[in-house]
Amino acid sequence: MADQRALVKTLLDRHGRLYAEDAGIPLADRPAPLYQLLVLATLLSTRIRAGVAVAAARELFRAGFRTPQGMESATWQERVDALGRGHYRRYDERTATMLGAGARLCLERWRGDLRRLHQEADGDRSALRRLLTEFPGIGPTGTDIFLREAQAVWGDLRPFTDRRMLAGARRLGLPAAAENLAGLVPGKDFPRLASALVRVSLGEESPGELARAVRGTR
């Protein structure tokens, strides 16, 4: 257990940041940041490098599309152009359409506030998943991404794990059960651990490199 805690501490020091942070999202339980997280989850859901998806999200937000109102009022071409500036070109046209439709759904069904969606699910993760997948471009993978990051501000979700995160845990020889993983960090740090393990699963950090870094701290 002590060795696992040392490994997790080093992992958090090196990679313990949310993808929302990379995208410039000041994540909080407020309408705009939650909507921005939904946009990021949509972009990360496609078969494209995470860094490209993050860059595309930053370009959309830089263009002023930080709320469902802003996204919906933008033209399709403006959304395509912003995605292109982030080099999100393979799926840009289809994604621009989905983002516009998703913004309209957010406004019409949830009045622009995804906290209402959270409240309607009332602690039922299956209901939360079902409601999220109503958004165009958000399937099982996008739902996992959104919930994995949202647990930083929706504490009732913790500890939330998904397939990608658990793959990273197995690569490092860490427990593959949510409760056991949660026992390795304070609750507030669990979302950061989740993100760090995803990065391991994507090859951003190898088990060997991390083991050498742990030895270097002793």
Disulfide bonds with the S-S distance in Angstrom:
none
